[in-house]
Amino acid sequence: MAVPANVCVAWPSTVASIPAGWTRETALDARYILGAAAGADTDLTTDRGSATHSHTSPSHTPIQNAHTHEITSTGSTGSILAGPPPNGGTAQADGHQHASFTSNAATGTNNGIVITVDPAANELAYTEVIWIKSNGVPLTLPSGCYAFFESDTLPAGWSRVKGDRYLKGAAAASNPAADGGSNTHTHTSPAHTHTQNTHSHTATTSGSGDFALADGAGAQTHAGNAHTHAVSLSAAVPTNQSVTTSIDSGDSEPPFKKLNIVSASAADLPTNIITLWLSTNASIPSGWSRYTAMDSKWAKGANANGESGIATGGSSQHLHLASDCQPTQNSHSHSGTATSGASTTGAGTGLNVMAETAHTHVWTGGATTATNNAVAVTIDLCTVDDALPKHRTVIYIQFTGTPTPPGPPITGVTTYDLDDMNRENVFTGWTPEVSQKIWRGDRRYYEGGPE
């Protein structure tokens, strides 16, 4: 039984060494493969997936704790209005200060920000191959090719290779490169800065800051009453330092099922071998059946017994976890607004009452570093199919027939000139290709059929 045209296997060697009867399927160059949906045909023209993917991060806003400032003042300015002094003098106001005091608390408001998550490449842990398809003439799969096998009891001459890897087509017109990729990936998060809105503080001084008043002639002393001031600190915009949020590694793997990826040490077509079918579901040839376990699945190489045909995993969407955001704020201060205040003074020893005029102070707010609370940063799921690497869909088929020589045995002897040597005792009707297999030890073609 010849291998039907459009049966496809992986060729891990060079373009120049592709065996006769097999041609490169260029539609799978630089592409991964996905099993077509149940009942669907192979589709070698629709490009699916993407070379890279990214995620969005909704806006987050750190909340700031309330904070205060310590306020001090300069000496007072102003004058004293005096009544008729007994000695004809004019009362003068002594300068005074108020003890330092604490402003009322205020809470600065941070603005929210959306993080731009840098894109990451969509590359699985891969082995590059050239996908080659039969033209309908070869009698076996070629020696050295890769195919798939569900059972862990492998056919003679076949061995498991490329565990925990996916097969990917080599770049167009290129030989396969070294293994690469990874089944996990990370994204970076550029530094971001939360701006803050303006805020201000109010305060009230304590009842200190007495005036000491003396009349012009010095005969009388008048004491000023305690008084307070309403204080307003001017608005300020504190500065938050930039902060970088770390993003945890994420799983790159699509929905997969593990299969043994097997390599042939000699040309062979064993029963139950699994290959690709690059045509329609309706045209699957006799002796072959659709391997439905791989419908809508990605084939990942089994790495040990007990995995093939059983182990599954992966998803068409994935997310990442991000560290909390807690910006550090620089120290900030406020300048004061000069406000007036007045107190009434009473006569010390005489009958005169002296009234204090309005006077002002310059208020200075001390530096304070407000504290921002940590806020959780969330990373959205990637878009469905966006995180899948570039791929095309194929049908997986399994050989269910029994290999037989092409046509009934024919008695008689003929001679072919093979490898510059005459080989005799070859049945009439065998091609030079089959004759070579016989002389290399493939006993399936001797008279009487397979042994």
C-alpha positions as CSV (number, residue, x, y, z in Angstrom):
1,M,0.0,0.0,0.0
2,A,1.5,3.3,-1.1
3,V,1.3,6.3,1.3
4,P,-1.5,8.4,-0.1
5,A,-0.9,11.8,-1.5
6,N,-1.4,14.6,1.1
7,V,-0.2,12.4,4.0
8,C,2.2,14.7,5.8
9,V,5.0,14.1,8.3
10,A,7.8,16.2,9.8
11,W,11.2,16.3,8.3
12,P,13.9,17.4,10.8
13,S,16.7,17.5,8.3
14,T,17.7,19.7,5.4
15,V,15.8,20.8,2.4
16,A,18.3,19.1,0.1
17,S,17.8,15.7,1.9
18,I,14.0,15.6,1.5
19,P,13.3,12.1,0.1
20,A,12.0,11.4,-3.4
21,G,8.3,11.3,-3.5
22,W,7.9,13.9,-0.8
23,T,7.6,17.7,-1.2
24,R,7.7,20.6,1.2
25,E,4.3,21.9,2.3
26,T,5.2,25.6,2.2
27,A,1.8,26.6,3.7
28,L,3.1,25.3,7.0
29,D,6.4,27.2,6.9
30,A,7.0,29.2,10.1
31,R,3.7,27.9,11.5
32,Y,2.6,25.7,14.4
33,I,-0.2,23.2,13.8
34,L,-3.6,22.9,15.4
35,G,-6.0,20.0,15.0
36,A,-9.0,21.1,13.0
37,A,-12.4,21.2,14.8
38,A,-14.5,18.1,14.8
39,G,-15.5,17.2,11.2
40,A,-13.7,20.2,9.7
41,D,-11.3,20.1,6.8
42,T,-7.6,21.0,6.9
43,D,-7.2,24.8,6.3
44,L,-3.8,25.8,4.9
45,T,-4.8,29.3,3.9
46,T,-6.3,31.0,7.0
47,D,-3.7,32.4,9.2
48,R,-4.6,32.2,12.8
49,G,-2.8,33.5,15.9
50,S,-0.3,36.3,16.3
51,A,3.4,36.8,16.6
52,T,3.0,38.7,19.9
53,H,0.3,39.5,22.4
54,S,-0.2,42.0,25.2
55,H,-2.6,42.7,28.1
56,T,-4.4,45.7,29.4
57,S,-4.3,46.8,33.0
58,P,-7.3,48.8,34.3
59,S,-6.7,52.1,36.0
60,H,-5.7,51.9,39.7
61,T,-5.5,54.8,42.2
62,P,-3.4,54.6,45.4
63,I,-5.2,56.2,48.4
64,Q,-3.2,58.6,50.5
65,N,-3.4,58.9,54.2
66,A,-4.3,62.2,55.8
67,H,-1.3,64.3,56.9
68,T,-0.6,67.5,58.8
69,H,2.1,70.2,58.9
70,E,3.9,71.9,61.8
71,I,3.4,75.7,61.4
72,T,5.6,78.5,62.7
73,S,5.3,82.3,62.4
74,T,7.3,85.4,62.1
75,G,7.0,88.4,64.5
76,S,3.8,90.5,64.4
77,T,3.3,93.7,62.5
78,G,0.8,96.4,63.3
79,S,0.3,99.3,65.8
80,I,-1.5,100.1,69.0
81,L,-4.1,102.7,69.3
82,A,-3.7,104.5,72.6
83,G,-6.2,106.6,74.5
84,P,-5.1,109.9,76.1
85,P,-2.1,108.9,78.0
86,P,-1.6,110.6,81.4
87,N,1.8,111.8,80.4
88,G,1.1,112.8,76.9
89,G,2.9,109.8,75.4
90,T,2.0,107.4,72.6
91,A,1.8,103.7,73.4
92,Q,3.9,101.4,71.2
93,A,3.2,97.7,70.4
94,D,5.9,95.2,71.2
95,G,6.4,92.6,68.5
96,H,5.3,89.0,69.4
97,Q,5.1,85.5,68.0
98,H,2.9,82.5,68.5
99,A,4.2,79.2,69.5
100,S,4.4,76.6,66.7
101,F,1.2,74.7,66.2
102,T,-0.1,71.9,64.0
103,S,-2.3,72.4,61.0
104,N,-5.6,70.6,60.4
105,A,-5.2,67.3,58.6
106,A,-5.8,67.1,54.8
107,T,-5.8,64.2,52.4
108,G,-4.1,64.6,49.0
109,T,-5.9,62.9,46.1
110,N,-3.9,60.8,43.7
111,N,-5.0,60.4,40.1
112,G,-5.5,56.9,38.6
113,I,-3.3,55.6,35.8
114,V,-3.5,52.7,33.3
115,I,-0.3,50.6,33.0
116,T,0.8,49.8,29.5
117,V,2.0,46.2,29.5
118,D,4.7,45.6,27.0
119,P,4.0,42.8,24.5
120,A,5.6,39.4,24.6
121,A,6.4,36.9,21.8
122,N,4.0,34.0,21.2
123,E,6.6,31.2,21.0
124,L,6.1,27.8,22.5
125,A,9.0,25.4,23.3
126,Y,9.5,24.3,19.8
127,T,11.5,22.1,17.5
128,E,11.7,23.3,13.9
129,V,10.9,20.8,11.1
130,I,10.0,20.9,7.4
131,W,6.5,19.6,6.9
132,I,6.7,17.2,3.9
133,K,3.8,15.5,2.1
134,S,3.6,12.4,0.0
135,N,2.9,12.5,-3.7
136,G,1.2,9.1,-3.6
137,V,4.2,7.1,-4.8
138,P,6.2,6.2,-1.6
139,L,5.5,2.9,0.0
140,T,6.5,3.9,3.5
141,L,7.2,6.9,5.6
142,P,10.8,8.0,5.1
143,S,13.6,7.0,7.4
144,G,14.4,9.8,9.9
145,C,11.0,11.5,9.7
146,Y,8.9,12.5,12.8
147,A,5.3,11.2,13.1
148,F,3.0,10.5,16.1
149,F,2.1,7.4,18.1
150,E,-0.4,7.1,20.9
151,S,0.7,3.9,22.5
152,D,3.9,3.8,24.6
153,T,4.6,0.4,23.0
154,L,6.4,1.8,19.9
155,P,6.9,-0.1,16.7
156,A,10.2,-1.6,16.1
157,G,12.7,0.9,14.8
158,W,10.8,3.9,16.2
159,S,11.8,5.9,19.2
160,R,10.3,8.8,21.2
161,V,11.8,12.2,20.6
162,K,11.2,15.9,21.5
163,G,9.4,15.5,24.8
164,D,7.5,18.6,26.1
165,R,8.0,20.3,22.7
166,Y,5.7,21.4,19.9
167,L,6.6,21.0,16.2
168,K,6.9,24.2,14.2
169,G,7.5,24.7,10.5
170,A,10.9,26.1,9.7
171,A,11.1,29.5,8.1
172,A,10.3,29.7,4.4
173,A,13.1,28.2,2.2
174,S,15.2,27.5,5.3
175,N,16.5,24.4,7.0
176,P,15.3,23.7,10.5
177,A,17.0,25.8,13.2
178,A,17.9,24.8,16.7
179,D,15.2,24.2,19.3
180,G,13.9,27.3,20.9
181,G,11.0,29.1,22.6
182,S,9.5,28.5,26.0
183,N,6.2,27.3,27.4
184,T,6.1,30.3,29.8
185,H,6.7,34.0,29.2
186,T,6.8,37.3,31.0
187,H,5.9,40.9,30.3
188,T,7.6,44.0,31.4
189,S,5.8,47.0,32.9
190,P,7.3,50.4,32.3
191,A,7.6,52.8,35.2
192,H,4.5,54.9,35.8
193,T,3.8,58.0,37.9
194,H,0.6,59.0,39.7
195,T,0.1,62.7,39.6
196,Q,-1.6,64.3,42.6
197,N,-4.2,67.1,42.8
198,T,-3.6,70.3,44.7
199,H,-4.5,70.4,48.4
200,S,-4.2,72.9,51.2
201,H,-4.5,73.1,55.0
202,T,-6.2,75.3,57.5
203,A,-5.3,75.9,61.2
204,T,-6.0,78.0,64.2
205,T,-3.3,79.3,66.5
206,S,-3.3,78.8,70.2
207,G,-4.4,81.7,72.4
208,S,-0.8,82.9,73.0
209,G,1.1,85.8,71.6
210,D,0.3,88.5,74.1
211,F,1.2,92.1,73.4
212,A,3.3,94.0,75.9
213,L,2.3,97.7,75.7
214,A,4.0,100.7,77.2
215,D,2.8,104.2,77.0
216,G,4.9,106.9,75.6
217,A,6.0,108.4,78.9
218,G,6.7,105.1,80.5
219,A,4.4,105.8,83.4
220,Q,1.9,103.1,82.6
221,T,2.2,99.5,81.4
222,H,-0.6,97.8,79.5
223,A,-0.9,94.1,78.9
224,G,-2.4,92.7,75.8
225,N,-5.0,90.0,75.9
226,A,-4.3,86.5,74.5
227,H,-5.6,86.1,71.0
228,T,-5.7,83.6,68.1
229,H,-5.5,83.7,64.3
230,A,-7.2,81.7,61.6
231,V,-4.5,80.4,59.4
232,S,-4.7,79.3,55.8
233,L,-1.8,77.5,54.1
234,S,-1.6,78.0,50.4
235,A,-2.3,75.1,48.0
236,A,0.5,72.8,46.9
237,V,0.9,69.9,44.5
238,P,3.1,67.1,46.0
239,T,5.1,64.9,43.7
240,N,4.9,61.1,43.7
241,Q,7.9,59.2,42.6
242,S,7.6,56.8,39.7
243,V,6.9,53.2,40.5
244,T,7.5,50.0,38.5
245,T,5.0,47.1,39.0
246,S,6.5,43.6,38.5
247,I,4.5,41.1,36.5
248,D,4.7,37.4,37.2
249,S,5.5,34.8,34.5
250,G,2.4,33.4,32.6
251,D,1.6,30.1,30.9
252,S,2.0,30.3,27.1
253,E,0.6,26.9,26.3
254,P,-2.6,26.5,24.2
255,P,-5.1,23.7,24.7
256,F,-2.9,20.6,24.2
257,K,-2.9,16.9,24.3
258,K,0.3,15.0,24.6
259,L,1.3,12.4,21.9
260,N,4.5,10.5,21.5
261,I,6.5,12.2,18.8
262,V,8.4,9.3,17.2
263,S,11.3,9.1,14.8
264,A,11.9,6.3,12.3
265,S,15.3,4.7,12.1
266,A,14.3,3.1,8.8
267,A,11.7,3.6,6.1
268,D,8.5,2.1,7.5
269,L,4.7,2.4,7.7
270,P,3.6,0.8,10.9
271,T,-0.1,0.2,11.8
272,N,-1.5,2.9,14.1
273,I,1.1,5.5,13.1
274,I,-0.5,9.0,13.2
275,T,0.3,11.6,10.6
276,L,-1.2,14.8,9.2
277,W,-3.8,14.9,6.4
278,L,-3.7,18.0,4.3
279,S,-7.0,17.7,2.5
280,T,-10.7,17.4,3.3
281,N,-12.4,15.2,5.9
282,A,-14.4,13.5,3.2
283,S,-11.3,12.5,1.3
284,I,-9.5,10.7,4.0
285,P,-8.2,7.5,2.2
286,S,-9.1,3.9,2.8
287,G,-6.9,2.3,5.4
288,W,-6.7,5.6,7.3
289,S,-9.1,7.1,9.9
290,R,-9.4,10.5,11.5
291,Y,-7.7,10.6,14.9
292,T,-10.4,12.6,16.6
293,A,-8.6,12.9,19.9
294,M,-6.6,15.7,18.3
295,D,-9.6,17.7,17.0
296,S,-9.2,21.3,18.3
297,K,-6.0,20.3,20.1
298,W,-2.3,21.2,19.8
299,A,0.1,18.2,19.8
300,K,2.7,18.4,22.6
301,G,5.4,15.8,22.7
302,A,5.0,13.2,25.5
303,N,8.1,13.0,27.7
304,A,7.5,9.7,29.5
305,N,5.3,6.6,29.5
306,G,1.7,7.3,30.6
307,E,1.4,10.7,29.1
308,S,0.6,10.0,25.4
309,G,-3.1,10.3,24.6
310,I,-3.8,11.2,28.2
311,A,-2.1,14.3,29.5
312,T,-3.8,17.6,28.6
313,G,-3.5,21.2,29.6
314,G,-3.2,24.7,28.4
315,S,-5.8,27.4,27.6
316,S,-6.6,29.8,24.8
317,Q,-6.5,32.6,27.4
318,H,-4.1,33.4,30.3
319,L,-3.5,36.1,32.8
320,H,-0.6,37.4,34.9
321,L,-0.4,38.6,38.5
322,A,1.1,42.0,39.2
323,S,2.7,43.4,42.4
324,D,0.8,46.1,44.3
325,C,1.5,49.7,43.4
326,Q,2.6,52.0,46.3
327,P,4.2,55.2,45.1
328,T,6.5,57.1,47.4
329,Q,5.8,60.8,47.7
330,N,8.5,63.4,48.0
331,S,8.4,65.7,51.0
332,H,6.4,68.8,50.5
333,S,5.5,72.1,52.3
334,H,3.1,75.0,52.0
335,S,3.7,78.7,52.3
336,G,1.4,80.6,54.7
337,T,-1.1,83.4,54.0
338,A,-0.6,86.5,56.1
339,T,-3.8,86.9,58.1
340,S,-4.8,89.6,60.5
341,G,-5.9,89.3,64.1
342,A,-6.8,91.7,66.9
343,S,-7.0,91.6,70.6
344,T,-8.2,94.1,73.2
345,T,-5.7,95.4,75.8
346,G,-6.7,96.7,79.2
347,A,-5.0,99.5,81.2
348,G,-2.4,98.3,83.5
349,T,-2.3,101.0,86.2
350,G,-4.2,103.9,84.8
351,L,-7.7,104.5,83.7
352,N,-6.9,104.5,80.0
353,V,-7.8,101.5,77.8
354,M,-5.6,100.9,74.8
355,A,-7.0,99.0,71.8
356,E,-4.8,96.8,69.7
357,T,-5.1,97.2,65.9
358,A,-5.2,94.4,63.5
359,H,-1.8,92.9,62.8
360,T,-0.4,90.1,60.7
361,H,2.1,87.2,60.8
362,V,3.7,85.2,58.0
363,W,3.0,81.5,58.5
364,T,5.4,78.8,57.4
365,G,4.2,75.2,57.0
366,G,6.9,72.6,57.8
367,A,7.8,69.9,55.3
368,T,5.8,66.6,55.5
369,T,6.0,63.4,53.5
370,A,2.5,62.0,53.0
371,T,2.1,58.2,52.8
372,N,0.4,56.4,49.9
373,N,-1.3,53.1,50.6
374,A,-0.6,50.2,48.4
375,V,-3.2,49.4,45.8
376,A,-3.7,46.1,43.9
377,V,-2.9,46.1,40.2
378,T,-4.8,43.8,38.0
379,I,-3.9,42.4,34.6
380,D,-6.7,41.5,32.1
381,L,-6.9,38.2,30.3
382,C,-5.5,38.3,26.9
383,T,-7.9,38.3,24.0
384,V,-9.1,34.8,22.9
385,D,-6.8,33.5,20.2
386,D,-4.5,36.6,20.6
387,A,-2.0,34.7,22.7
388,L,-1.9,31.7,20.3
389,P,1.2,31.6,18.1
390,K,0.8,31.8,14.3
391,H,-0.7,28.5,13.2
392,R,-2.9,26.7,10.6
393,T,-5.3,23.8,11.1
394,V,-4.8,20.2,9.9
395,I,-6.5,16.8,10.3
396,Y,-4.7,14.1,12.3
397,I,-5.2,10.7,10.7
398,Q,-4.1,7.2,11.9
399,F,-3.0,4.3,9.6
400,T,-5.3,1.4,10.3
401,G,-4.4,-0.8,7.4
402,T,-1.7,-3.5,6.9
403,P,1.4,-2.7,4.8
404,T,1.5,-4.9,1.7
405,P,3.8,-4.9,-1.3
406,P,2.4,-3.1,-4.4
407,G,0.7,-5.8,-6.3
408,P,0.9,-9.6,-6.1
409,P,4.3,-11.2,-6.1
410,I,5.6,-12.0,-9.5
411,T,7.9,-14.9,-10.1
412,G,10.9,-14.6,-12.2
413,V,14.2,-12.8,-12.0
414,T,15.3,-9.5,-13.4
415,T,18.3,-7.4,-12.8
416,Y,18.5,-3.7,-11.8
417,D,21.6,-1.5,-11.9
418,L,21.5,-0.1,-8.4
419,D,24.3,1.9,-6.8
420,D,26.5,1.0,-9.7
421,M,26.1,-2.7,-8.8
422,N,24.0,-5.4,-10.5
423,R,21.4,-6.8,-8.1
424,E,19.8,-10.1,-9.1
425,N,17.0,-12.3,-7.8
426,V,14.6,-9.3,-7.6
427,F,11.0,-10.0,-8.7
428,T,9.9,-8.7,-12.1
429,G,7.7,-5.7,-11.5
430,W,9.5,-4.2,-8.5
431,T,10.7,-0.7,-9.0
432,P,14.4,0.2,-8.3
433,E,13.2,1.9,-5.1
434,V,11.6,-1.3,-3.8
435,S,14.6,-3.3,-4.9
436,Q,16.9,-1.1,-2.9
437,K,14.7,-1.7,0.2
438,I,15.0,-5.5,-0.4
439,W,18.8,-5.4,-0.7
440,R,19.0,-3.3,2.4
441,G,17.2,-5.9,4.4
442,D,13.5,-5.0,4.2
443,R,12.1,-8.5,4.0
444,R,8.5,-7.5,3.5
445,Y,9.0,-7.6,-0.3
446,Y,10.3,-11.1,-0.7
447,E,8.3,-13.7,-2.5
448,G,5.3,-14.7,-0.5
449,G,4.6,-11.4,1.0
450,P,5.5,-10.0,4.5
451,E,7.1,-12.3,6.9
